[in-house]
Amino acid sequence: MNYADLIDGNITESELKAHLVEGENVAVTVRIPKNMRDMAKQAAELSGVSFTSLVKMSLIEHLAERDR
């Protein structure tokens, strides 16, 4: 199933988010400025989550948006 099928289909936001977190984890390398990474790590810590969790949550929220 591809992303367009999911957002064009008749599924709820909860179902879409559930689909996004299913499956096996894969390693991803992202090149960002060091100061951005450091600030994001600090923001994550202040929110009580890990940097990885912050990135995952941000991606889920972005991908689950329907009003674009």
WOUR-V309134 format. One record per residue. N is the residue number from 1. RES is the residue in three letters. SS is DSSP state (a for helix, b for strand, c for the rest). PSI is psi as a letter, one per 20 degrees, with the letter a starting at -180 (none if undefined). Layout:
<<N/RES/SS/PSI> <N/RES/SS/PSI>>
This chain:
<<1/MET/c/p> <2/ASN/c/r> <3/TYR/a/g> <4/ALA/a/h> <5/ASP/a/h> <6/LEU/a/g> <7/ILE/a/h> <8/ASP/a/i> <9/GLY/c/r> <10/ASN/c/m> <11/ILE/c/q> <12/THR/c/r> <13/GLU/a/h> <14/SER/a/g> <15/GLU/a/g> <16/LEU/a/g> <17/LYS/a/h> <18/ALA/a/g> <19/HIS/a/h> <20/LEU/a/h> <21/VAL/a/i> <22/GLU/c/r> <23/GLY/c/r> <24/GLU/c/q> <25/ASN/c/q> <26/VAL/c/q> <27/ALA/c/p> <28/VAL/c/p> <29/THR/c/p> <30/VAL/c/p> <31/ARG/c/o> <32/ILE/c/q> <33/PRO/c/q> <34/LYS/a/g> <35/ASN/a/h> <36/MET/a/g> <37/ARG/a/g> <38/ASP/a/g> <39/MET/a/h> <40/ALA/a/h> <41/LYS/a/g> <42/GLN/a/g> <43/ALA/a/g> <44/ALA/a/g> <45/GLU/a/g> <46/LEU/a/h> <47/SER/a/i> <48/GLY/c/k> <49/VAL/c/r> <50/SER/c/r> <51/PHE/a/g> <52/THR/a/g> <53/SER/a/h> <54/LEU/a/g> <55/VAL/a/g> <56/LYS/a/g> <57/MET/a/g> <58/SER/a/g> <59/LEU/a/g> <60/ILE/a/g> <61/GLU/a/g> <62/HIS/a/g> <63/LEU/a/h> <64/ALA/a/i> <65/GLU/c/p> <66/ARG/c/h> <67/ASP/c/n> <68/ARG/c/none>>
